[in-house]
Each structure stands twice: as C-alpha cells, then as structure tokens.
Amino acid sequence: MLTFEVHIYAIRDLKRGRKPHQLRWRVGQNPHSRTFATKTLADGRRAQLMTAIQKGEQFDTDSGLPVSELRKRDQVTWFEHAKEYAEKKWARASAKSRSARADALATITPALVTDRRGAPDHRVLRQALSCWAFNFSPQQPEPPAEVTAALAWLARKSIGIGELEDSERVRTALEALSRLLNGKVAADNTITRKRMVFNNALRYAVERRRLPANPLQFVDWEAPETDDEIDWRWVPGPEQGHALIEAAGTVSPRGSHLRAFYGCMLYAATRPAEAMDIRLTDCTLPETGWGRIVLAGSSPRVGSRWTDDGQSHEERGLKRRARSATRDVPIPPVHVQLLREHIERFGVASDGRLFRATEGGRLLTKEYAALWKDARTAVLTPEQVETPLADVPYELRHTAVSGWLVAGVDPVEVARRAGHSVAVLYRFYAKILNNRQDHSNALIERFLNGQDMQE
C-alpha cells in the first residue's frame, strides 16, 4: 500500500558490528531500518529518503521505499509489459479485437529499443510479434527458428518501461504507429486505432504502478481527424442495388444461391457477417405482406489463429451488443419472396443457416466478393466499374439505411434496425439528415400554425 505517512529518525550508533550506523524510518505503521559501515553512508541514504518526501512522493508500506525507487526495482521492459497487457485482454476480447491489438503492439514495440544493432529483418520481426508474442491461442504452433531469434533479440533490446516518461520516447512510438511497413503514412483511421491501443497499454502501466501517469497526456501530438461520413458518390441507388442483385443471380450458377444473401444487405441493412448467420428459425416469411428477421449473431471471418476454437469464423453476438442481444428487423414483401424462393430452391445447411459455401461450410468472404465483382461488370458502365461505385457488397447496407432516412423513417427507428446508435447514424449519414431540413422545417411550421392540432 502507498502512503504519504512517513517518519524518518536520526541515525543511531549501535556501537558494535561491522555496520554500526543504523537508519530507521516508519512508513504508515510499518517500521523499516538499514545499517551502514560509516555514518556518511547512513546520512546519504537518509538524505535520499528526505528528498523523496520533499518531492511529495508516496512510500510503499511493505518495502519502505519511495515510489520512484519501487518502480526502478520492479521495472519491466516495454516488451514484457506489452505481452502482459495483451494477455490480460485476450480472454474477454473478440477475435477481431485480438488481431487489431496485436497488430498495433507489433507496430509500436520494434521502435522502443535501446539500439538497432543486430536487428532482424523488420518484416520477420513484425510477424514474430503479431503472430506469436501477442497471440495467446492454445492452437498456436511452435515458432520457426527465425521467429524465436527475432523475439530473443527484442527481449534483449527493449527499453525499460520507465523510459516512456521521456516525451521523445513516446514520440518515437507515435511516429512508428503512423507508418506502414513500407514507410508510407498510414491511413487516418489506422493511426487513430493504433494510438488507442498504445494509450490503453500505458493506462495499464499506470494501473500496475509502472508509470506515475500516462505520458501521452504530456506530449503535444494529436491523432489525425478521421472522416467517418460516407462518400455518397459511390453508394448505389435502390435501382442499381436491385439490378446488381439480379445480375448476381445470373452471372454464374453460384450467383443464384447468393442473390438472397446480397438481398439481406439491401432490404434489411444487415452486415455481411450477420447475413451469414441467419437461420431458418430466425425468419418469419408469410406468403404475402411484410416479414421479419431476428438477427441473433454474427460470424465474421478473422482467421483461425485468433479464435478460441481454431476456426476461421468466430461465433459472436451482434456488433457492439451484449452476446445474448437480438435485433428484430421487419423486411418488405420483395425480400420475403426472395428468401422464400431461396429456401425452396436451395434448402438450408445442417445447422439451419440460409447461406453456405459451395461445399456446405461457412460462406467465405472471397467467394461472395468475387461474384460481386462479376455482377458490377454486368450492371455498371465501363467508366463506373473503374470507380469505387458499389465496389463491395457492404455498400448495399448504406443504400438501405440512406433509403429509409430519405423515406422519412424516424432516425431512432433507422438506427435500431441498422444495429447502431443514433450518434453513429448522425456521424455516418449526416449529409442525408441535413438534406431533410426543409422537410423538418415544414413539419415544425405545421405544428406552430396549429394545423396538426386542428386536424
């Protein structure tokens, strides 16, 4: 326990033994003492403790040491700390978060070394860190010799974490996370994401009393501004979206199976990973009228090295929701019929999933992405194909959400159906919401004129 309650006594002469000069002090209720061969040495140590008190340092009741000395005594390297931090976060993190955290730490850690003498190839070192040092999967294979050597070099060269109290060390790390392996400046969102991991790792160092405070707060450096707003030039309109889905059903035999999969994004605004996880029992599909999908999970593909069971897809709850949360999405008659036709023609997987890979397993991103490329070529003009217009199926989700907003659906309901917060809706879809100001003004004017009340 740390305390400011410290009392230092005068040097006492024991008049016996090889170290007759005794320094005594009390921290909280705990007494501490140390003997010295000469009074000069005892006085020197007493002066050090007095200086720590004058600086306002806390003392540790168990060891009797000021906190600055305690940190030096127990200091670990940045590499050791980063591994401990990553392992602490591993169990409760999603596979995607594990991968992103490892990538950020693997970018920062090679920059926080005493010198570069004998350094391994930078690509080997990055792989060694992201795939082995910061990966705690029980399925992890034995590392190859070059990886073992790279990690041993880093263990020798990593700086002590206390050196991050030096702002220049912090700037070195920030510069590293701002660059790609080829030396080019990273994307704004990448820099922001990696800085968040660095900040969190430093906060953990403060929690473990390895640093007195988070040094990032003392460095005049800001992450770049990120523009989350969607570029509407490249979002297909509803007619284009419908045409792309129909084209997907004709460009290849496999496309007829994925036609309804793309439809889930256009008509229900699902994320691809959510559509992959839809099961027959999640669907209410009447012969006529509106139906309903209850989204209960998501199956993003993140790679087998990051999941608990070694599978390439992770079974998880809906994005940014409790694991047991569900999202009830009404679907229009056109989508109902699309799903009914799909089920009648293709049936469902053994576990009830509507969509599956050619051989019956999990639908792979590369499979639906490749077919989408063919659909774009069939529908768009050659000039449009060269642009980012509808470049990925995810754009259909943007078409759905923007369409609901333009149609006048309450933004709160739009956000609920899309599966994110109202704040996110306003951040990503600001232009569409702003374009409806005239409509909103007319509604307010009707209210102020008493027209609604008269009716």
Helices and strands as residue ranges (DSSP letters): E 2-3, E 6-8, E 12-13, E 21-27, E 30-36, H 39-54, E 59-60, H 67-73, H 78-90, H 95-108, G 109-111, H 122-128, I 129-133, H 145-157, G 161-165, H 167-177, H 188-207, G 215-218, G 232-234, H 238-248, H 253-268, H 272-276, G 280-282, E 283-284, E 291-295, G 304-306, E 327-331, H 333-346, H 365-379, H 382-385, H 395-406, H 411-418, H 422-428, H 430-435, H 437-448, H 451-454
